[in-house]
Amino acid sequence: MASVHLKYLAVNPVDLKWGSAVNSVGFQEIEPGMDYPPSNHPSRYVFSAKKGRILNEYQLLYITEGRGKFQCESLGRQKTIQIEKGMMFLLFPGEWHTYSPEKSTGWKEYWIGFNGRFIDNLIREGFFTKAKPVLNVRLREEIVNLYNEAIEVSTAQESGFQQVLAGIVDRLLGLAYYNDRNSQFQESDAASKIGQAKLMIYDSFTTITPEEIAAKLCLSYSSFRKTFKEYTGFSPAKFINDVRMRKAKELLTNTSMNIKEVAYSVGYNNHDYFFTAFRHSTGQTPAEYRKMTQGKE
């Protein structure tokens, strides 16, 4: 693909109400030995790699070939982060930054610039932070295709194009978060351990305990619990209970088993405890849930 620069995308108040609005999107290939940025860099985004710059928008950049370096204010201007192909980095509005490819390799870069309450909320909730602007997503065809789709949509600029771009930004951010998290776990073998733990739970959810799972994986319970929660968002005990509740819902909907039998089948020997746990999980009693889904008491 030849270098593409889209200098400006129109954003109106209605676009921002959607949740995201895209200001810029593009691709450029920097050959080994070329100056960076090239002379055709958009004037709206004047940039000197030596001096750096400050933007008034977020930008998500993806490097698919070559390597280079990245610096930003939040990590300290003297700290240089090495950028390799398969990495993304997120630029924050109002923050000084600079980046450039190595002269010996050049690089291929995709970028998309945007604002809106969607990304503001992700930042506020801690999904992306200035302390970790670089994301290791590896080379992903789906991500490249999304950037190319954004370029095509932005070139045509048909009615409603900003709403399509907002969806692409949403997907890109989701994939960036997902792939970066999983690359961290894969490098430490945690993904394999958690996968084994999940299989144990699905096979023996009526009887198995988190402590037993940790022992079978040759991990301390505290280490297993911490890793499991970081990976899944649930503690092991909560995950086991969630599997039990899903099975209980299935039995209440699709069988004629009485509620005590359902409780026993999913690992609860105490009917009252099952009743309390089910209502806490679903907001309904088992009988109410059955009546809603099956029309039976």
CORVEN-V980010 format. One record per helix or strand of 3 or more residues. SS is the DSSP state (@ for helix, = for strand). FROM is the first residue (numbers start at 0). LEN is the number of residues. If there is no record, write none. Layout:
SS	FROM	LEN
SS	FROM	LEN
This chain:
@	12	5
=	20	10
@	42	3
=	57	15
@	72	3
=	80	4
=	86	5
=	95	6
=	106	9
@	116	8
@	129	3
=	133	3
@	140	16
@	160	27
@	189	15
@	209	7
@	220	12
@	235	19
@	258	7
@	270	12
@	285	9
